Amino acid sequence: MDTPDISIIIVNYNVKDFLYQCLKSIFDSSHSLNIETIVIDNNSSDGSVEFLEPLFKNVNFIKLKENIGFGKANNIGFELAKGKYFLLLNPDTVIGENTLQTLFEFMQKNPDVGIAGCKVLNPDGTFQLACRRGFPTPWASFCKLFGLQKIFPKSKIFSQYNQTFRSIDETYYIDSIMGAFMFIRKEVIEQTGGFDPDFFMYGEDIDLCYRSSKAGWKTAYVHTTSIFHYKGESTRRSSIDEIKHFYEAMGIFARKHYSKFIWFYLFLKLGIYIRSALAYLNKIKKQILIIILDLLAINISLMLATKIRFGEFLNFPDYAYPTVFIVISIVLFFAMLLVGEYFESKPTIRRAVFGLMITFFFLSSLTYFFKEYAFSRGVLLMTIGFSVLSAIVFRLIFSIYDKTKGKDSERRIAIVGINQQSENLINSLQTIEARNANIVGLISVNPDEINSSLQIPILGNISFLDKILKEHRIKEVIITDQSISNAGLVKIASNISLPTVRFHIAKEYEELLASRIINEISGNEGVVPFRQYKKFRNTLIKRTFDLLISFFLLSIGFPIVYLLFEKPRETFNKLWKVFLGKLSFVGLYDNKLSFGKKGLISLVQISNPERLSEETKLNLDKYYLENYSFYLDIEIILKFITRSK
């Protein structure tokens, strides 16, 4: 068998719709090249391999039994690949018809280049900065972490990391490119050993480029071909904490390559912690805002109720302040956590009212035990009443904002192409799932197309696309006409002057692609694995229980350890890890799922693990995560105690 020109390695996790489109684009761009395609599936739960393997029989699908991360999975691909060049490609990419040929010819003409990348675009046609980067040196890292490169984007001094001072329409040598598209000479992998397995999902691309550079190879950015990258889809559809892994990866890179600069390393670690915290706060900023509003509302309501009942805003005895404000705020916060109003989904009136009712009954009960604070049941009742009204108003405002400006706002759609695919797609978009989709009209590709049988107006010809999009305030453009190549689409998207317009490719109608486009337009998140385990209230309850039970068993309850566990000394060591948060008292039997903590006790342990296959053990761990509740933990503990006796 002839040696392949290019071995394409794709690591997939729960994005079968994007992978389908990616594989289609690969075969459209292979031309005369001998292509080998390898898909490493990181234990997807969406049936990626089962669905796609029959459709792409020339693709070598490797299904792993656990999610081992991006770097390790690619290393498996390196071992299997036989090509002269390796192309690492994300599943959420669409490559142009000339992309493979362009990069192949570039590498053939430039034997000193070990790694090459191309222009990477967002779905709206904007440039992804990460596709050509500098190394995160001490100074570049400082400017990146503390925002100096955003303030001075055209400065060579301050923008060394994202290289924003350089043109995106020139080809040149660069320090590093992004892992979404890495065209690599086979010899580079042989010399460097592939990706460092210490990196799970971020940072391994920069690390590989760094080690390739140390080995004497150059890295190049090639501007003459482009791809689309639907950034972050695998992460969004997983239970992985992307913020945590991103900043951990930065820490690993700094420790590995710059640890000799001890003060810089410590300073960078501090910066990473600060940026990680700020990134997480930015992610939950809407939740923080509703919490602040609720707490302000209940405290103002308390003062207003006091004014109505006693004639003054602060009529309670001096010793009551600020205690009453602190207690009522804490009780409300935890009541809202208990009902799932905070940190789990978008705020709802129903859950907010339920949380306030719990607050009322709990505070009423407290007055029986603390008589000196039993000032007036009427004040408490009015406080909750005013708070209910405030909560309703706040949530109505948030809902109106979401429907007018936010993710539930109207998505004005234009479809490029007048064909059967367009008709099928229109029927799919006119469903309840895409209730915010407004199909404004069709855009013809051929000048002769002036009429349509689809009962949808024709807005004009694609030659005037930019003008049409502006006039009709289009936000989403769906391409169904097969005469438009992927490379042509890249050119169209790049020339659009509106930065908020997203492009979608649906040249062949498939339920899978239609479903994905509907989800993107409507803002649906899809099914996130292990949602129950990931809920904030469950995480909080579980961690609190771990702290209490480990502290108890390490102190006055230590005799129980000798009664229940076969290896007490080992158990005490593990209990310390439970207390420190490295293990959980009840958790997983193994860490093969790359999510959740290993437990001192597990569902597998109460099911005679010596009789179970590895697959059954893994399925029991999955069942635990998917059906998690505090009551399940208690049930497992009780069964463990009974079994131990």
N, C-alpha and C positions, 0 to 999 in steps of 0.2 A: 504493500500500500504506500502511495506517495506521501511524503511528509507534508502536512498542511502548511499553507503560508501563514495562517493566523489561527491560533486557538483562542476562542472567545470564552471567557469564564464569567459566569453570572451567579452571584449569591442571592438567593430569593428567600424572602420571609413574608408570607401572607399578602402578596400583591399579585395574584395570578392574572388579574385584568391588565395591569401594567406590563407584566412579563409577556403576556400574549402579544401585546402591541409591540413590545421591544423585539421579540423573536421575529415577528412579521417584518419589521424594519431591517433586521439583519439580513434576511434572505432576499429582500428587495435591493440590498446594496452589495451583495457578494460578488456579482458580475462573474469575471473569469477567475477570481481568486479561489483557492482551495481552502475552505473554511471548516474548522472543527468547533462545534459549540457544546460547552459543558455547563449544565445548570446544577449548582449545589444548593439543595433545599434545606434550610436550617430548621427542620421540623415544623413546617407551616401547619396551621390548623384550618386553613381555608380550602384544602384539597387541591393545591396547586399542581402537584405532580400527577395526581389521578386525572385531573381535567386536561392538562396540556400534553402529557406524554403521547396519547393517541393522535393528537393533532400535529405534532412535530416529531416524526419518527427518526429524523436524522440528528436529533439532539440527544446527548447523553445526560440523562437525569440521574442525579445521585441524591437520594433522600436520606438525611441524617436523622438519628433518633433523639437528638437534642440540639438546642440552639447554641452553637459553640462560638458565635461571633463572626464578624466580617473577615478578620485577618486569618484565623484558623481555617475557616471554610475555603478561602481563596488558596491557602497553602495546599489543601487537598486537591483543588483544581490544578495547581502547578504540577503536582505529582502525576496527574493523569494526562496533562496536556502534552502533545507531541509536536506542536507547531514551531516554526522558526521565530515567530513573534507571539506574545501573549497580549490579549486585550482584556483588561478588567472592566466590566461594564455593569452599571447598576440596572436592576430590572425596571426602574421607573424612568427609563430614557428612551428616546426615539432618535435613531441616527439617520443622517442624510444618505441619499443614494450614492454619493461620491465619498463618503467618510472613510470607509475601509481602504479604498483604492488610494485616496490622498495620503493617509497616514502610512500605508505600506510603501508607497513610492518615496515619501519623505525619509523614512528610516533606511531604505535602500541607498539613497543618495547621501546620507549623513551617518557614516559608520561610527562616528564618535558619540552619537546620541544614544543613550541607553533607555530613556523614558520620554515619551511625548504625549501631549494632550492637545485638545482642540478647543474651539470656542464653545462654551456651554451656555445655553439660554434658558431662562425661565419660561413658563407657558405664556407669559404676556410679552415675550420677545426681548425682555431686558437681560443684561449680561450678569452671569453669576461670578462674583469676584473671586470665589475660591478656586476657579479653574486655572489660575496662575498666581502663585504666591511666592513670597520670600520665606526663608527659614525663620522660625520664631527665636531669633537671637535675643540676648538680654534687652537691647534697646527696642527692637521691633516688637517684642512681647509687651514691654512697658507702654509703648504707643498704642498698641492694640487694646490692651486691658483697660487703659484709662482714657480712651476715646480721642487721643490726639490725632489719629489718622482720619477720623471723621471731621475734625475741625480743619485739618490741612490736607485734603485729599490729593492735591497736586504737588505736594512737597516730597522730594526724594528723601528728606531727612525723617519725616514723620510717617510716611506711608510705605515703609519698606515691606510690611507683611502682605497687604493686599495689592501692592504695586499699582495703585490707582493713578500714579503720575505717568504711567506708560499707556500707549495707544492699544486698544483692543483689536485694531485692524492691521497689525504688523506681526510678523513671525520673529521670534527671538528666543535666546536661552533664558531660562528661569530657574529658580531654586527648586520649586515644587509645584505639582499639579494636584488635582483632586481625584479621589478614589472612584468617583462615578464614571470616569473614563480615563484609563491609563493604558497606553500602548507601550509595551515593554519588550525589550530585546531579551531573548531566552537566556543569554549569557549573564545578564544582570541578576536574574533570579538564582542562577547557579552560583554566582559569586557571593550574593548577599544572604542566601538561604530563605528568601521570601519575606513575608510579614512577621513582625515580632508578635508572638502570641499573647504578650502582656496587654496589648491593646485589644479592647473588645469590639468597639464600633466606631471610634473616632481616633485620629492621630496617626494611624498606621500608614497612611499614604505619605504624610510628611516624613515620617521616620524612614520609610523605604527610600524616598528620594534623597534623604540626607546620607544614608549609608551607600547608595548608588554613587553619589557625588564623591564620597570619601574613597570609593573604589576606582575613581578616575573617569566616570561616565558623566555626560552632560544631559540635562533635562531641557526639553524644548516646548514652547507654546506655539502651535500652528494655527494661524487665523483663517486659513483658506477653506475650512470646512467647519460645520456647526452641528450640534445636537441639541435636542430639547431634554431638559431634566426636570421632572416633577418632584422637586426636592423633598426628601424626608418622608416619603409615603410608607416605607417599611416601619420606620420608627413610630409614625402616627398611628399605625394600625396594630402596634404591639403594646405590651405592658411595660416596655423598657423606659426607664427614666433617662431621656436623652440629655437633659441638662447635666445630670450627675455624671454620666459617662463622658460627655464632651470635656468637662473641666477636669475630670480624673485623667483623661488622656493627655491634656496639656501638662498636668503634673508629672505624669510618667515620662513624657518627652523631656521636660526640664530636668528631672532627676537623672535620666539616662545620659543626656548629652551636656548638661551644664551644671552638674552637681559640684564640680570643682570650684565654681564661683559661688561659695557658700552663702554670702550675703545676698547675692542676686537670687539664688534659689529660694531662700527663705522669704525674700520680698515678693518674688513671683508667686509663691504658694499663698501668701496673704492676699495678693491681688486676685488669684484664682478663686479663693474662698469668697471674697467680696463680690466679684462678678457673678459667681454661681448663685449667691444669695439674691443679688439684684435681678438676675435672669429669672429666677424662680418667682420672685415677687411680681415681676412684670407679667409672668404667665398667669398669675392669679389676681391681677389688679382689680378686675371686676368684682371678684368675690370679696376682696378687702374693702372695696368701696361700699358694698351692701352691708357688710358687718359694721363698718363705721357708722353708716346711716341708721341702722337698727339700734345700735348702742346709744347714739345721740338721741334718737327718737324716744326710747324708753326712759332715759334720764330727764329729758325735757318734759315728757308726759307726767313723770312723777312730780316734778315741780309745779306743773300746771294743775294737776289734781290736788296737790297740797294747797295751792292758791284758792281753788274753788271751794275746798272743804273748810280751810282755816283762815283764809284771807291773806296769807303770805306765801311766797314761793318756798321759803326755808323755815317752816314752822316747827319742825321736830326739835327735840332737845339737842344741845351742842354735841353731846357724845355720839349722836347718831350719824354725824357727818365726819368724814366722807364714807363711812361704813355702808350706809344704805345704797349709795351710788355704786360702790364696788361690788357689793353682793348681788344687786339686781342685774348688773352687767354680766357678772360671771355666770349666774344662773341662766340668763337668756342665751348667752353664747353656747353653753353646753347643751341646753335644751334644743337649740337649732342644730347643733352637731348631731344630737341623738336622732332627730327626725330626718337627717340628710339634707338639710337646707343649705349648709355651707360646704364648699370644697368638693361637691360631688356632681352637681349638674346645675343648669341655670335656675335662678330663684323662681319659686312658684308661690302663689298666694295660699294655696291649700297647706303646704308644708309650713309656711311662715305662721299661719293662724294656729296650726297644731302645736308648733313650738312655743308660741305665746300662751296657749292654754296650759301646757306643761309647766311653764314658768309661773303662771298664776297659782296652780295647785301646789307646786313645790314651795313657793314663798308663803302661801297660806299655812302650809304645814310647819314651816320654820317658826312662825310666830307662836306656836304652841310650846316650843322648847325655849324660845328667847322672848319672854314676856315683856322685857324692857323695850323691845322693838315692835310690839303689837300696837301700833299707833292708831290705825284705822283701816278696816277691811274695805271701806268705801273708797279710800284713796287708792288702794291697791287695785280694786276693780276698775276705777276710772283710768288708772295708769295703763292697765292692759288694754282697755277699750281704745284709748287714744293711740296706743302702740299698734293695735290691729289696723286702725285706719291709716296710720303712717306706712305700715308695711304694705298695705294694699296699694296706696298711692305710689310708693317707690317702685314696686314691682310692675305696676301698670306703665310707669314711665320707662323702665328698662325694656318692657315688652314692645312698647311703641317705638323706641329707639331701634331695637333689633329688626323690627318690621319695616322701618323706613331707611335706616342707615347701616344697620348691622348685618349679621350673616343671614337673617331671615328676610332681608329686603328684596325687592323685586329684582330679578336678574333678567335684563333685556337681552334677548338672544337673536342672532342672525345666523342663518344656515347657508353656507356657500355650496351650492349645487342643487340642481333640480332633477331629482332621480328617485328611484325606489328606496334607496337608503335614507333619503331625506324624509320620505313619507313614513317609513317605519320609525324613524327617530322622533318625528313629530308626535306620533301616536304614543310613544313611550314617555315623552316629556309631558304630555297632557294627562298625567296621572296624579293621584293625590300625593305621592312622594315628592313630586316636583311642583308643589303648589305655588311656589314663588317664581316659577319659570314663566316668562312672557315672551312667546315667540313673535318677534316684531315683524319678521319677513325673511324672504329668500334673497340671495345674491347670486346672479347668474355668472357663469364663467364664459359662455359663448355669447357674442353680441346678438345672435339670432334668437336667443331665448327671451321672449317678451311675455309669454303666457304660461300659466301653471294650472294644473288640475288639482292642486293641493289645498285650495281655498285659503292660501296664505299669500299676501301681496309680495310682489317682486320689488325690492328696494332699489335695484340698479345693477350695474355690471361691476365685476371685481376690479376693473381698471380704476374705478372711483371709490375703492374700498375705504380709504382714510376719510374721505368726505362723508360717505354713508354712515360710518361709525359715529362721527361727530354729530351729524344732524339728528340721528335717531337714538343717541345716547346708549349705544350698544356696549354691553359689558362682557358678553360671551360670544365667541365666534366658533361655530362647529363646521369643520371641513368634511364634506361627503363626496366631493367630486374627485374621481380617481385620476383625472388628468393633472392634478396638482401634485407634484412630487414633494417628498419631505424636504428636500433642499429648497424647492420653491416656496414651501410654507415658511421655512426659516427666513428667507428673504422678505416675504410678505410681512411677517411678524416684526422683523427688524426695522421695517420702513414705516410702521404705524406710529403716529405721533402721540397717541393716547396710551399712557403707561399702565392704565388699569384694565385694559382689554385682555382677556385670556383666550388662548386658542386651544381647541380640542380636535383630535383627529378621529374620524369615524368613516373612513372610506369604504369599509365593509360593515354592514350591519350585523352586529352580534349582540345578543342579550347581555353578555358580559360587559362589553364596552358601553352599551347604553346605560346599564346599571351604574357603572363607574362615573359616567358623565353626569347622570342625574344626581348622584351623591355629591359630586364636586360642586354642581350648580346650587343645589339646595342646602349645602353645608352639613349634610349628614356625616357623622363620624364612622358609621358602620359598627360592627361588633368588635369590641376590644376584649381580648382574652383575659380571663381571670378578673373581671370587673368587680365581683363581690369582694375578693381579697384586697383589691386595690382601693376600695372605698375608704375615705379619710377616717370616718368614725370607727370602722373595723380596725384600721391600722392603729388608731389611738387606743382603743379598748384592748387590743392585743398587746401593745407595748406596755400599757399600764399593768395588765395582768402579769406579764413577764417579769416586770420589776418587783411586783408584790410577792409572787410565788417564789422567785429566786432568792429574794431577801429573806423570806420566811424560812426556806429550806437551808439556807446558809447560816442561819442564826438559831432561833429556838426550835425550829422544826427539823434539825439535822438528823435526829433518830429515825425519822420517816424514810430518809434516803437509804439507810441500811435495811429497812424492811421491804422497800419496793424495788430497789435496783440491784442487779447482780454484781456490778462493779462500782461500789460506792466512791472510791478515790477518783476514778475517772469521771464519775457523775458530778462530783464537787467541782472539778475543773470545768466541766461543761456548764454547770450552773453559774459560774463566774462569767462565762461567755454570754449566757442568757442575760445576766444582769447588765453587761456592757453593750448588749444589743447585737452581738455577733451571731448568736443563735436564738432560737425561740423555744419556749418550753414545749409547745406543741407546734409541729411544722412538717417539713418535707423529710422523706427518708433519704433522698439524695439531692444533689444540686444540679441535676442534668437539665432542668428547665430554665436555668439562668434567670430565674425570678423566684422570689420568696426565700425564706430562710430555712435552713436545715433545722430540724427539731430534735429535742431530747427524746420526745415521744412523737410517733407518727401513726398515721392510718395503716401504713404497711406493717409496723411493729405489732399491732393488735390483730394482724391477719396472718400470722405464722409465715414470716418472710422467707424462711428456709424452703418453703414449699412453693413459692411464687417465682414465676419467670421474671426476667428483667423488664419485659414489656408490660406485664401486669403491675409490677411495682411502679413503673412510670405512669401508668393509667390511674393508679390509686392516688399518686401525687397530684395528677391533673384534676381528678375528681375533688380532692381536698381544696385546691385553689378555686375551682369553678363554683363550688357549693359552700364556700367558706362562711361561717358565722361563729360567733362566740359560743353558741350552744353546741356547735359541732365539736369545738375544742373541749368543752366540758364532757361531752359524750365520750370522746376518745380517752380522756383522763379516767373517767369512771370505768370504762372497759379495760383500760390498762391496769388499774388497781385490782379489779376483779380477776383479771388474767394472772396477775402477779401472785395473788393469794393462792 
